[in-house]
Amino acid sequence: MRIASGGIQHETNTFSTTPTTLADFIRDSQLGPQLEGGNAIIRRYAGTGSIHGGYIDAAQAAGLELIPLLTAMACPAGVVVQQAFDTILGWFLERLENVLPVDGMLLDLHGAMVTEDYQDAEGAFIDAVRKLVGRDMPIVVTLDLHANITEQMARLADVIIGFDTYPHIDMNERGCEAVELLARIVRGQVSPIQAYRKLPLITMPPMQCTLREPMQSLML
Ligand SMILES: [Zn+2]
């Protein structure tokens, strides 16, 4: 089973006047000037408590071939410059096209990225991938707990998995969960269906901590 992986992560503060540029992604990702894929990503993330660390661990344990294409991240700041997003997405799609056919996709996204043109940048990212791979290719998306999930994201992905804990200490586990679930979808053992409903609620970030109440009891 061949699984392609990658994504772009940014937590955008739309009140910040400091734009997030391609140079920011290149500096913070530490994967070279063209955000190198393949073994560079495996060397960078293997054995770490990150989403890609989980992808790598679980793929190895299950004997799956993981093909990491590109993973870009930049520290939280202002709106992402459109050209930066388009460049990274272009590299991602080009590399994906070069490795097709694959059996499934793992997208490592944050879920709170805004670019100059897209309020829902993750929705735009998943849409571009979906257009390239077609409706039948299983796509499992992992997101931060602080994601702004949209109807578009839920409709275009087969499964969305968010972190359970805050602080985010379960990234590796959620990455493993994504691989295991994707493998079951590819084998035809399960076919998950997502439904989207937005509740009229805003939760207060300091009270979301899962180490104390009221969230602690919900984790048991
Ligand atoms: Zn978060």
Boltz pocket constraint, residues with backbone or C-beta under 6 A from the ligand:
constraints:
  - pocket:
      binder: B
      contacts: [[A, 144], [A, 145], [A, 146], [A, 168]]
      max_distance: 6.0
